[in-house]
Amino acid sequence: MKKILLLSIMLILCSTMRATVYTFVTSGGTFKIYKESNLISFKDRTYNIVKEGKDDTNYMVCKSDNTIKLIRFDLANDNIIEYDYIETFEWKDVALYDKAKLVAGLYRNIDTYIHNNNLKGDKAVMFREYAGIMIGGIQDGTITMNNNGSFTDSTGKLSSDGTFDKTWTGKKKNTLNNILNLVADYIIDYLPQMPILDSCWQQVGKPYLILKANKSE
């Protein structure tokens, strides 16, 4: 039994000693890839490699706690490029937006919209309440935006037919349907102020120039 245990320890030590490590010393710090462990470390942090692939360059998607990174190895140009993952909100088939910045901007400008559209009394109170609910839905992913500019609520709590309820004189009524339409208009009016993203990855600074690279086993 002791011999088996000793043999197992020796095998583990041997495999550890033969572990392949790729080291890239760059202008932005040192990157180390631990091939057998499926780990990559840089900037004093170690990430699990969750995906590897190749398109125009070799790349790795890596994760540490709630932080997700994309690392591209542009070896032809002696560069390593770091990207941060950004949670996005999509206007389906139209545009991508930074969700955190969109949500923050929408919350920040509620009072401005109320003032500019002369919403008062109960109408202002209801608008503020349902704007908060709808923005919260964007934040948690229960509100999605269709390509025609309409919104879908997966919880089923918010429902509007997209048209305003009016009296026989043409005046808009103070109904929940109308408030939801105003909130939808508010969001649509705000979107042009937002920069459009190409993808969910945002480059961190400039590419890091590879100064030295080696492989150890």
Secondary structure, DSSP 8 states (H G I E B T S, - for coil): -HHHHHHHHHHHHHHHHT--EEEEEETTEEEEEETTTTEEEETTEEEEEEEEEESSSEEEEEEETTEEEEEEEEGGGTEEEEEEE--EEEETTTEEEEHHHHHHHHHHTHHHHHHHTT--HHHHHHHHHHHHHHHHHHHHT-EEE-TTS-EEETTS-----SS--B-TTS-B---HHHHHHHHHHHHHHHGGGS--BSSSEEE-SS-EEEEEEEEE-
